[in-house]
Amino acid sequence: MKKYLSNIFILVAVIIGVVSGYSGSNIVFITASSVSEIFISFLRLLSLPIIFLSITSTLSGMKSLEETKKLTGKVLKYTILTTIIAASTALVLFVIIDPVNTALVAGDAATEIPKQGSYLSYVLDIVPDNVVKAFSDNNVLGVAFMAAILGLAAVTLPEKNRKVLHSLFSSLFAALLKITSVVITVIPFGIWAFTTLFVKDMAKNTAFAHSILLYVICVVGANLIQGFIVLPLLLKYKGLHPGRIARAMSPALLIAFFTKSSNAALPTTMECAQENAGVSQKVASFSLPMCSVINMNGCAAFIITTVLFVSMSAGMAYSIPEMIAWIFIATLAAIGNAGVPMGCYFISSAFLIGMNAPLYIMGIILPIYTLIDMIETALNVWSDSCVTTIVDKELLSVTSDQ
């Protein structure tokens, strides 16, 4: 019920924001600007800790995978494969459609544009020389690297010590999610502010709205291509019937779409996979929870499109090798998302903060992120279902051969 009320409040906020944007009232615009700045400050506050704790809590919770090594390997293989394809598709669409408009960043924001070459040094800074500096400099890759090293080190400790660390990281992560949930609760106010400013600027510059529309087409188009073409072709290649599996998983896909949460849809996803799609209980109970954490096709497409769109609109330039590098960066970031509410949005913001790109455009994207998030979540659950059915068939074939 809360989910639906939240959607209603967001819709109302957008409508009021549109009216406010055309009002021409300076008081309204000053208020909207102040609210948007507060919300951006929250983004800066939460983004890096979310990445660090999501990775450490996930990795430190892993036990020995010797018994399920084969199953884990297959799930990881198809998860990484589909996520890379999703990011690649998004990049191709981005290059073809070219939604970038440098007019999106105006005034003083343009002074924040980093010098050419700073992006490369940012990538090379993946191994930080100072823990505190990595956080203070918003070094996303450095923080993610530290989290991965710490999480993997925890797995090698004696069980007693591993559980203590896992409990610590999980508790801190749970506390952070509580804070995030509060921010999400008041998101309608942020959406009102950003919508107001967006409409105000759009009224002055029609190219502004056109550029945002092209951006949305890139993100949504990449998700639709992945969901309706790439994944069905992969199923077909593996000898499975895409239509039958889609019908079997349709209840879970609908729940994922309307709740915008892979975790909320997980019980239904597992039931549909076992009862309707005929996936074994062993594979479904292992693969689907794992996929709900790491298999984020839609998130990868959103991250690469958003980071390139915002940074290039701010004046940054990328070579072809750098764009290709972002396919893998977006893939790793999506896999490390760990089902965080609005995780893709926070991770994209963290990357942009670290690159000194203005977050103003992220505020513009926020009002339409709800729709994007619904499509992304449904795609993620659809991808989870495809990966799980493929793994189940392959393991069944191996068992039959033996």
C-alpha positions, 0 to 999 in steps of 0.5 A: 500500500505504501508503494502505491501511495508513494507513486501517487505522491510522486505523480502529484509532486510532478503535477504541482512542479509543472504548475510551479515551473510556469508560475513565474514566482521568484519565491517559488523558484528560490524555494525549489532551488534550496530544496534541490540543493538539500537533496543533492547534499543528501546524495553526496552524503549517502552514495559512497557509504552505500557502495562500501557497505553493500559490497562488504556486507554481501561478500562477508556473508559468503561461506565456503562455495566449494559444494556449489562451485559449479552452480556459482560459476554458471550463475556468475558467467551468465550474470556477467555476460547479460550485464555486459551486453546490456551496458554495451547495448546502452552505449551503442544506443547512446552513440547513435541517438546522441542526446548530449546537450551542453546547454543543460549545464548553465552558468557557474556549473560550467566552471566545474568541468574537469580538465581533459585527462582527469577522467583517466587519472580517476580510473587509475586511482582505483587503488587509493593510498589513503582510506580517508582520502578515498572517501573525501575525494569521492573516489568510487572505484577506490572505495569499491576496491577497498570494500571488495578486498575487505569483504573477500578477506573476511571470507578467509577468516575463521567462522567466528571472526567472519560472522562478527565482521558480517554482523558489523557490516550488515548492521551498519548497512541496515542503518544506512538503508533506514536513513535512505528510506527516510530520504526516499519518503520525502522524495516527492518534495525533491521531485517537486523542486527539480520538476519546478526548475526543469519546467522553468528552464524548459520554457526558456530552451526547447532543446533542453526538453528534447535532450532529456527526451532523447536520454530517456529513449536511450535508457528505456530503449536499451532495457526494451532491447535487452528484455525483448530481443537479447534475453529471448535470443539467449534462451532460444540459443540454449534450447528454451522457449522464451514465450513459455518462460515469460508466461510462467514468470509474468506474475513476478514480472508484474510485481517487480514492475509495480513495486520497483524492488527485485527483493520484494518480488523474490518470493513470487519469482521463486514460486513461479520459477519452480511451479510454472517454469519447472526449475528445480528447487535446488537451483531456484533457491540458490540462483534467484536470491543470488541474481537478485543481488548481482544480476542488474542488467537495467542498472548497468544500462542506466549507469553508463547512459547517465554518467556519459550523458551528464558528464558530456553535457557538462563538457567532458569528452571521451575517446572510444577506448574510454567509452568501452571502459565504461561498459565494464565499469558500469557492469561492476558497479551494477553487480555491486549494487546489492539491491539498494533502493534507488541504487542505480541513481545513487551509484551514478551520482557517486561516479559523477561527484568523483568526476566533478560533474555538476549534479544539477542534471541528476535532479532533472532526471529524478522526476522521471526516474520512477518510470525508468526504475519500474522498467529496470526492475522488471528487466532485472527480474526477467534476466534473473529468470532467464539465467536461472532457467538456463543454469537449471537446464545445463545442470540437468543435462550434466546430471543426465550425462552422468 
